[in-house]
Amino acid sequence: MGKASKIKVGKQQRNVPLDEQLKEEVAARKARIKTRNRKDEDEMFVDEKLTKKILDQARKQQEDLEEEHGFQSSSTGGGKLKVPDIKLRLPGNAGASSDEEDDGDDGPEDNDTFYETIEVDEADEKALQLFMNENTQARRTLADIIMEKLKEHETEVATLFSDAGSVQMADLDPKVIEMYRGVKKVLSRYRSGKLPKAFKIIPALSNWEQVLYLTDPDSWSSAAMYQATRIFASNLKEKMAQRFYNLVLLPRIRDDIAEYKKLNYHLYQALRKALFKPGAFFKGIILPLCESGTCTLREAVIVGSVLSKNSVPMLHACAAMLKIAEMPYTGANSIFLRVLLDKKYTLPYRVIDAIVHHF
């Protein structure tokens, strides 16, 4: 008789509650995660024979070097040289191999045998000088930089004008000096209202720089600087206005930005009024800022916003772009160039070539 076929368990129909069936399905879905702790087959070990060959080869190379340079170790006997203890990872008895390697080591190792003072003769020194940079700059410490900054600040406070030697110091009436000393006090506390008439006539004087120095522009309030910029921009010629912008307005703007990290509202309006003479504005403010090499990105963004918010004659803008493009590349210079390029003026070929070469 043939065997009766067995009924598989999975095919049997069982009356199991629904919740147990769901649990069995969830449990069946979870696959078994196998973790195999296998080592990399690529891991290689150095056997004992190869280790001994490596050490023998190292000894031979050291002997050759000693003979070539003409000196031998005094601490080693019979011309034998010592090799530092090299421990290599071995699959088996690593301790036994280290005993075989130290055949010639009878005593403690003297580290001084591996070092010697090297004397350089004149020929070697000349050869080394060929590889040295001839245009090396002297290294400055932080103290040197701080002292240099302090001296610069002292000179700025002591002399208002950078080219004070060009100012002709004529003899003034003591009454005039006393009057403008009083104007100085008014300007230092000025907020709004009318200015003294003695101050308004300064642009018409031949020695206006000398008289202006008596009022001490460094002590003016921001509102007084704005009113002074309006008066001097509208009454002075372009060259004289350029001197006022460069010697009075620009230092005050840079000091205010450096101290407060932003520009006072009245000083910002003074910059906008200075654009009344665009040639003097570029020659007295923009170009000196770029040429100084110390213009910060904050200063460039603030002054550049004045250019972007106001119209500038195309010829003056092109000339300024050409001058800036011929200067070395800095972040501040690129900001001014970008502001002027955003105006989308028709540029001469010479300006385009200079800008392409600059970038």
Summary of the structure (lengths in Angstrom):
residues: 359
radius of gyration: 42.5
end to end distance: 99.4
largest distance: 147.1
contacts: 826
relative contact order: 0.04
helix: 62%
strand: 0%
